[in-house]
């Protein structure tokens, strides 16, 4: 056993080390703090924004055509069962993919009404969000095996097991998901969690809690939000507030419905994985190294990983991206062209006045607009004159975490038993916790 352990050290250290460097290690490039994954993604996005938009439009069309093909041809459906499972004529998901396809085609060819193809709707989703999501998730899918297949998750999971169990009733390996979000992007953290759930490392409750409480937006995106709303000089204060309030939300939210009603059951048809009882080991370090090396010894070969990676990228681009396009565009249309969020925000005006926030009628709807896309409150809130109010709007929007244009759509589309209304409820709970806390912090700063 000792010999096997020694032989497995390179199999553990080399891929895991590369994964940590690529996903989790901060580096300064062009005077900006970033990580390898984000830098590579930004290169693709910066040099191929238009091409990525057209690729995404093609994928939405192919998704609709494949859905119809799978429905009417059993032979093709059986041949590509791994893809057909996610491309069904389910009334909600197919409608969203179809609407996403229509919106994408109309935007690309500049046909259709302004409310559909304008810069605030399809222009935001296909023009900005989809290329970012598509690129980041493809890169993450390709390189994720470095983090999850060679023992790093096992080592971190064991070492942090007691702390995470006491604080959040979660496995220690969820720290990797949180770090990947924090240093890379929120959707990447969600993608890691979804894959771990579907492979038996998390229960439904654990996966739901991680996705809705630990998928923090990256430091770089938070800086973009701060600059957009005119709070760049207070970014340190803002992000420190996000960390503190986010920690509080992670302690409270899982203890409330709907998260506390989810069962500790693994994904249907999947065998539970990962060690949870360490009583047979002399120490946590002994358990961590043993589990990590054993996992490295079972790691798949490159030949085994390649088709799995290809299928993963295809599923993301053909199944998830069209849904994100449809759901994100629909949500932005509601936010921009209907009074829905003004109605929702009206009762909150009195609350904001109670917290001593100026321009409450302008700020109140922004507390709900973030449910459609996290960047919208910053875009709209830039016209608010009060620095205190702008600080609260920006910080709360980042603390809310869940937005339907990306993260929310990924969760709802996944196998985790959380629906749209569950996601909406969690968003409201996080808002209710974050708003008074951030208002108090804001008064202390301003």
C-alpha positions as CSV (number, residue, x, y, z in Angstrom):
1,X,0.0,0.0,0.0
2,X,2.9,2.3,0.9
3,X,4.5,1.6,-2.5
4,X,1.2,2.3,-4.3
5,X,1.0,5.6,-2.4
6,X,4.5,6.7,-3.4
7,X,3.8,5.9,-7.0
8,X,0.6,7.9,-7.0
9,X,2.1,11.1,-5.6
10,X,3.1,12.4,-9.1
11,X,-0.4,11.4,-10.4
12,X,-1.9,13.5,-7.6
13,X,0.5,16.5,-7.5
14,X,1.1,17.3,-11.2
15,X,-2.5,17.5,-12.5
16,X,-3.9,18.9,-9.3
17,X,-1.1,21.5,-9.2
18,X,-1.8,22.6,-12.7
19,X,-5.5,22.8,-11.9
20,X,-4.9,25.0,-8.8
21,X,-2.6,27.3,-10.9
22,X,-5.2,27.5,-13.7
23,X,-8.4,27.9,-11.6
24,X,-7.5,29.2,-8.2
25,X,-4.2,31.1,-8.2
26,X,-4.4,34.9,-8.4
27,X,-1.9,36.5,-10.8
28,X,-1.4,40.1,-12.0
29,X,-1.6,40.5,-15.8
30,X,-1.8,43.9,-17.4
31,X,-2.1,45.4,-13.9
32,X,-5.3,43.4,-13.2
33,X,-5.7,40.6,-10.7
34,X,-7.0,37.5,-12.5
35,X,-6.6,33.8,-12.7
36,X,-5.5,31.6,-15.6
37,X,-8.9,30.5,-16.6
38,X,-10.4,34.0,-16.7
39,X,-7.4,35.3,-18.6
40,X,-7.7,32.6,-21.3
41,X,-11.4,33.1,-21.5
42,X,-11.0,36.9,-21.8
43,X,-8.6,36.4,-24.7
44,X,-11.2,34.3,-26.6
45,X,-14.0,36.8,-25.8
46,X,-11.9,39.9,-26.6
47,X,-10.7,38.6,-29.9
48,X,-13.8,36.7,-31.1
49,X,-16.9,38.4,-29.6
50,X,-18.7,38.6,-32.9
51,X,-17.8,35.0,-33.8
52,X,-19.0,33.7,-30.5
53,X,-22.3,35.5,-30.9
54,X,-22.8,33.7,-34.3
55,X,-21.7,30.4,-32.8
56,X,-24.2,30.8,-30.0
57,X,-26.9,31.6,-32.5
58,X,-26.1,28.5,-34.5
59,X,-26.1,26.4,-31.3
60,X,-29.6,27.6,-30.4
61,X,-30.9,26.7,-33.8
62,X,-29.1,23.3,-33.8
63,X,-30.6,22.7,-30.3
64,X,-34.1,23.2,-31.6
65,X,-33.6,21.0,-34.7
66,X,-32.0,18.2,-32.6
67,X,-34.8,18.3,-30.1
68,X,-37.3,17.7,-32.9
69,X,-35.1,15.1,-34.5
70,X,-34.8,13.2,-31.2
71,X,-38.5,13.3,-30.7
72,X,-39.5,11.9,-34.1
73,X,-36.6,9.5,-34.6
74,X,-36.0,6.8,-32.0
75,X,-32.9,5.5,-33.8
76,X,-31.2,8.9,-33.6
77,X,-32.3,9.4,-30.0
78,X,-30.9,6.0,-29.0
79,X,-27.6,6.7,-30.9
80,X,-27.1,10.0,-29.0
81,X,-28.9,9.1,-25.8
82,X,-26.5,11.2,-23.7
83,X,-27.5,14.3,-25.5
84,X,-31.2,13.4,-26.2
85,X,-31.7,13.2,-22.4
86,X,-31.3,17.0,-22.2
87,X,-33.1,17.9,-25.4
88,X,-36.7,16.9,-25.0
89,X,-40.0,18.5,-25.9
90,X,-40.6,19.4,-22.3
91,X,-43.0,22.3,-22.6
92,X,-41.0,24.7,-20.5
93,X,-37.4,23.9,-21.6
94,X,-38.3,23.5,-25.3
95,X,-40.2,26.8,-25.2
96,X,-37.2,28.6,-23.7
97,X,-34.9,27.0,-26.2
98,X,-37.2,28.0,-29.1
99,X,-37.6,31.5,-27.8
100,X,-33.8,31.8,-27.3
101,X,-33.3,30.7,-30.9
102,X,-35.8,33.2,-32.2
103,X,-34.3,36.0,-30.1
104,X,-30.8,35.1,-31.2
105,X,-31.6,34.9,-34.9
106,X,-33.5,38.2,-34.8
107,X,-30.7,39.9,-33.0
108,X,-28.0,38.6,-35.4
109,X,-29.9,39.7,-38.5
110,X,-31.3,42.9,-36.9
111,X,-34.9,42.0,-37.5
112,X,-37.8,42.3,-35.1
113,X,-39.0,44.8,-32.5
114,X,-36.7,46.9,-30.3
115,X,-38.0,45.2,-27.1
116,X,-36.7,41.9,-28.4
117,X,-33.4,42.8,-30.1
118,X,-32.5,46.0,-28.3
119,X,-29.3,46.5,-26.3
120,X,-31.1,46.1,-23.0
121,X,-32.6,42.7,-23.9
122,X,-31.1,40.3,-26.6
123,X,-28.3,42.8,-27.0
124,X,-27.3,42.1,-23.4
125,X,-27.8,38.3,-23.4
126,X,-26.4,37.4,-26.9
127,X,-24.3,40.5,-27.2
128,X,-22.5,40.2,-23.9
129,X,-23.6,37.4,-21.4
130,X,-23.8,34.4,-23.7
131,X,-20.3,34.7,-25.2
132,X,-18.9,35.0,-21.7
133,X,-20.9,32.1,-20.3
134,X,-20.3,29.9,-23.3
135,X,-16.5,30.5,-23.3
136,X,-16.0,30.2,-19.5
137,X,-18.1,27.0,-19.2
138,X,-16.4,25.4,-22.2
139,X,-12.9,26.1,-20.8
140,X,-14.1,25.0,-17.3
141,X,-15.4,21.7,-18.8
142,X,-12.1,21.0,-20.5
143,X,-9.9,21.7,-17.6
144,X,-12.1,20.7,-14.6
145,X,-10.7,17.1,-14.5
146,X,-7.5,18.6,-13.2
147,X,-9.4,19.7,-10.1
148,X,-11.8,16.9,-9.6
149,X,-10.3,13.7,-11.0
150,X,-6.8,13.4,-9.5
151,X,-7.4,13.7,-5.7
152,X,-7.5,17.4,-5.0
153,X,-11.2,17.4,-4.1
154,X,-10.6,14.4,-1.8
155,X,-7.7,16.1,0.0
156,X,-9.5,19.4,0.5
157,X,-12.7,17.7,1.3
158,X,-11.2,15.7,4.2
159,X,-9.1,18.6,5.6
160,X,-12.1,21.0,5.7
161,X,-14.7,18.4,6.5
162,X,-15.1,19.2,10.2
163,X,-15.1,23.0,9.8
164,X,-17.6,22.9,6.9
165,X,-19.8,20.3,8.6
166,X,-20.1,22.4,11.8
167,X,-20.7,25.7,10.0
168,X,-22.8,24.7,7.0
169,X,-23.4,21.0,7.2
170,X,-21.5,20.6,4.0
171,X,-18.6,18.4,2.8
172,X,-15.2,20.1,2.9
173,X,-14.8,19.6,-0.9
174,X,-17.4,22.3,-1.4
175,X,-14.6,24.8,-0.6
176,X,-13.2,24.1,-4.1
177,X,-16.5,25.1,-5.7
178,X,-16.6,28.4,-3.7
179,X,-13.0,29.2,-4.6
180,X,-13.6,28.5,-8.3
181,X,-16.5,30.9,-8.2
182,X,-14.6,33.5,-6.2
183,X,-11.4,33.5,-8.4
184,X,-13.0,32.5,-11.7
185,X,-16.7,33.0,-12.2
186,X,-20.0,32.1,-10.5
187,X,-21.3,29.8,-13.3
188,X,-18.0,27.8,-13.2
189,X,-18.6,27.1,-9.5
190,X,-22.1,26.0,-10.2
191,X,-20.9,23.8,-13.0
192,X,-18.4,22.1,-10.6
193,X,-21.2,21.5,-8.1
194,X,-23.6,20.1,-10.7
195,X,-21.0,17.6,-12.0
196,X,-20.2,16.6,-8.4
197,X,-23.9,16.1,-7.6
198,X,-24.5,14.0,-10.7
199,X,-21.5,11.8,-9.9
200,X,-22.6,11.1,-6.3
201,X,-20.3,13.4,-4.3
202,X,-23.1,15.7,-3.0
203,X,-26.7,15.1,-1.8
204,X,-29.5,17.1,-3.3
205,X,-29.5,19.4,-0.2
206,X,-25.8,19.9,-0.2
207,X,-25.7,20.7,-4.0
208,X,-28.6,23.1,-3.6
209,X,-27.0,24.9,-0.7
210,X,-23.6,25.2,-2.4
211,X,-25.1,26.5,-5.7
212,X,-27.2,29.1,-4.0
213,X,-24.8,30.3,-1.2
214,X,-21.3,29.7,-2.4
215,X,-21.4,30.6,-6.1
216,X,-19.9,34.0,-5.4
217,X,-19.2,36.2,-8.4
218,X,-15.5,36.7,-9.2
219,X,-13.5,39.5,-7.8
220,X,-13.0,40.9,-11.3
221,X,-16.8,40.9,-12.0
222,X,-17.5,42.6,-8.7
223,X,-15.0,45.3,-9.6
224,X,-16.8,45.8,-12.9
225,X,-20.1,46.2,-11.0
226,X,-18.5,48.7,-8.6
227,X,-17.1,50.8,-11.5
228,X,-20.3,50.7,-13.4
229,X,-22.3,52.2,-10.6
230,X,-19.5,54.7,-9.7
231,X,-18.3,53.0,-6.6
232,X,-14.8,52.0,-7.8
233,X,-13.0,53.9,-5.1
234,X,-15.0,52.0,-2.5
235,X,-14.4,48.6,-4.0
236,X,-12.5,47.2,-1.0
237,X,-15.2,48.3,1.4
238,X,-17.8,46.8,-1.0
239,X,-16.2,43.4,-1.5
240,X,-15.3,43.1,2.2
241,X,-19.0,43.7,2.9
242,X,-20.0,41.0,0.3
243,X,-17.7,38.4,2.0
244,X,-19.1,39.2,5.5
245,X,-22.7,39.4,4.5
246,X,-22.4,36.4,2.2
247,X,-21.0,34.4,5.1
248,X,-24.0,35.4,7.2
249,X,-26.4,34.4,4.4
250,X,-24.7,31.1,4.1
251,X,-25.3,30.4,7.8
252,X,-29.0,31.4,7.8
253,X,-30.4,30.6,4.3
254,X,-29.9,26.8,4.4
255,X,-31.8,26.7,7.7
256,X,-35.0,28.1,6.0
257,X,-37.3,26.8,3.4
258,X,-36.9,25.7,0.7
259,X,-33.4,24.5,1.3
260,X,-34.1,23.0,4.7
261,X,-36.8,20.8,3.1
262,X,-34.5,19.2,0.6
263,X,-33.5,15.6,1.5
264,X,-30.0,14.3,2.0
265,X,-30.5,12.0,-1.0
266,X,-28.0,11.5,-3.8
267,X,-28.8,11.9,-7.4
268,X,-31.2,9.1,-8.5
269,X,-29.4,6.1,-10.0
270,X,-26.0,7.3,-8.8
271,X,-23.8,5.5,-6.2
272,X,-22.6,7.7,-3.3
273,X,-19.0,8.7,-3.6
274,X,-16.4,10.2,-1.2
275,X,-15.4,9.3,2.3
276,X,-17.5,10.8,5.1
277,X,-16.3,8.8,8.2
278,X,-12.6,9.3,9.1
279,X,-12.6,7.4,12.5
280,X,-10.4,4.7,11.1
281,X,-7.5,7.1,10.4
282,X,-4.9,8.5,12.9
283,X,-5.5,12.1,11.7
284,X,-7.3,14.2,9.2
285,X,-4.0,14.6,7.3
286,X,-3.5,10.8,7.1
287,X,-7.1,10.4,5.8
288,X,-6.7,13.3,3.3
289,X,-3.5,12.0,1.8
290,X,-4.7,8.4,1.6
291,X,-8.0,9.4,0.0
292,X,-6.2,11.8,-2.5
293,X,-3.6,9.2,-3.5
294,X,-6.2,6.5,-3.9
295,X,-8.3,8.8,-6.1
296,X,-5.2,9.6,-8.2
297,X,-4.6,5.9,-8.7
298,X,-8.2,5.5,-10.0
299,X,-8.0,8.6,-12.3
300,X,-9.1,8.1,-15.9
301,X,-6.7,8.1,-18.7
302,X,-6.6,10.9,-21.3
303,X,-8.3,8.6,-23.8
304,X,-11.1,8.1,-21.3
305,X,-11.3,11.8,-20.5
306,X,-11.4,13.1,-24.1
307,X,-14.9,11.8,-25.1
308,X,-16.3,12.8,-21.7
309,X,-15.0,16.3,-22.1
310,X,-16.4,16.5,-25.7
311,X,-19.8,15.4,-24.5
312,X,-19.7,17.8,-21.6
313,X,-19.0,20.8,-23.9
314,X,-21.7,19.6,-26.3
315,X,-24.2,19.4,-23.5
316,X,-23.4,22.9,-22.2
317,X,-23.5,24.5,-25.7
318,X,-26.6,22.7,-27.0
319,X,-28.7,22.2,-23.9
320,X,-27.8,24.9,-21.3
321,X,-26.8,27.9,-23.5
322,X,-30.1,28.0,-25.5
323,X,-32.0,27.9,-22.2
324,X,-29.9,30.7,-20.7
325,X,-30.5,32.7,-23.9
326,X,-34.2,32.3,-23.7
327,X,-34.7,32.7,-20.0
328,X,-32.2,35.6,-19.8
329,X,-33.8,37.5,-22.6
330,X,-37.3,36.9,-21.3
331,X,-36.3,38.2,-17.8
332,X,-34.7,41.3,-19.3
333,X,-37.8,42.1,-21.4
334,X,-39.8,41.9,-18.2
335,X,-37.3,44.2,-16.4
336,X,-37.0,46.7,-19.2
337,X,-40.5,46.9,-20.8
338,X,-43.0,46.1,-18.1
339,X,-43.7,47.7,-14.7
340,X,-43.4,44.4,-13.0
341,X,-40.3,45.3,-10.9
342,X,-41.7,48.8,-10.1
343,X,-44.7,47.0,-8.6
344,X,-42.5,44.6,-6.7
345,X,-40.3,47.3,-5.5
346,X,-43.1,49.7,-4.3
347,X,-43.6,48.1,-0.8
348,X,-39.8,48.3,-0.4
349,X,-39.8,52.1,-0.6
350,X,-40.9,52.5,3.0
351,X,-38.2,50.0,4.1
352,X,-35.4,51.9,2.3
353,X,-36.7,55.2,3.8
354,X,-36.6,53.5,7.2
355,X,-33.0,52.6,6.6
356,X,-32.2,56.2,5.8
357,X,-31.5,55.7,2.1
358,X,-32.0,58.6,-0.2
359,X,-33.8,58.3,-3.6
360,X,-35.7,55.2,-2.3
361,X,-38.3,55.2,-5.2
362,X,-35.4,54.8,-7.7
363,X,-33.5,52.2,-5.6
364,X,-36.4,50.0,-4.6
365,X,-37.0,48.3,-8.0
366,X,-33.3,47.6,-8.3
367,X,-33.5,45.2,-5.3
368,X,-35.6,42.9,-7.5
369,X,-34.1,43.7,-11.0
370,X,-31.0,41.8,-9.9
371,X,-33.0,38.6,-10.1
372,X,-32.9,38.9,-13.9
373,X,-29.3,39.8,-14.2
374,X,-26.8,40.9,-11.5
375,X,-25.3,43.6,-13.7
376,X,-28.6,45.5,-14.3
377,X,-28.8,47.2,-10.9
378,X,-25.4,48.7,-11.5
379,X,-26.3,49.9,-15.0
380,X,-29.6,51.5,-13.9
381,X,-28.4,52.6,-10.5
382,X,-25.5,54.7,-11.9
383,X,-27.9,57.7,-12.2
384,X,-28.6,57.7,-8.4
385,X,-26.9,60.7,-6.8
386,X,-26.5,59.4,-3.3
387,X,-23.3,57.5,-2.7
388,X,-24.7,55.6,0.2
389,X,-27.7,54.4,-1.9
390,X,-25.5,53.4,-4.8
391,X,-23.2,51.5,-2.4
392,X,-26.1,49.6,-1.0
393,X,-27.6,48.8,-4.4
394,X,-24.3,47.5,-5.8
395,X,-23.3,45.5,-2.7
396,X,-26.8,43.9,-2.2
397,X,-26.9,42.9,-5.9
398,X,-23.6,41.0,-5.6
399,X,-24.8,39.4,-2.3
400,X,-28.0,38.1,-3.9
401,X,-25.9,35.7,-6.0
402,X,-28.8,34.2,-7.9
403,X,-29.7,35.8,-11.3
404,X,-31.8,34.1,-14.0
405,X,-29.7,35.1,-17.0
406,X,-26.9,32.7,-15.9
407,X,-26.7,31.0,-12.5
408,X,-30.4,30.7,-11.9
409,X,-31.0,29.2,-15.3
410,X,-28.2,26.6,-14.8
411,X,-29.6,25.5,-11.5
412,X,-33.3,25.3,-12.7
413,X,-32.2,23.3,-15.8
414,X,-30.0,20.9,-13.7
415,X,-31.0,17.7,-11.9
416,X,-31.0,19.5,-8.5
417,X,-34.6,19.5,-7.2
418,X,-35.0,23.3,-7.2
419,X,-37.5,25.0,-9.5
420,X,-38.0,28.6,-10.6
421,X,-40.1,29.5,-7.5
422,X,-37.6,27.9,-5.2
423,X,-34.9,30.0,-6.7
424,X,-37.0,33.1,-6.4
425,X,-37.7,32.4,-2.7
426,X,-34.0,31.9,-2.0
427,X,-33.3,35.2,-3.8
428,X,-35.8,37.0,-1.6
429,X,-34.4,35.4,1.6
430,X,-30.8,36.5,0.7
431,X,-32.1,40.0,-0.1
432,X,-33.9,40.3,3.2
433,X,-30.8,39.3,5.1
434,X,-28.4,41.4,3.1
435,X,-30.3,44.6,2.8
436,X,-30.3,45.7,6.5
437,X,-26.8,44.5,7.0
438,X,-25.4,46.4,4.0
439,X,-27.4,49.5,4.9
440,X,-25.8,49.5,8.4
441,X,-22.3,49.0,6.9
442,X,-23.0,51.8,4.4
443,X,-24.0,54.2,7.2
444,X,-20.7,53.4,9.0
445,X,-18.7,54.2,5.8
446,X,-20.6,57.3,4.6
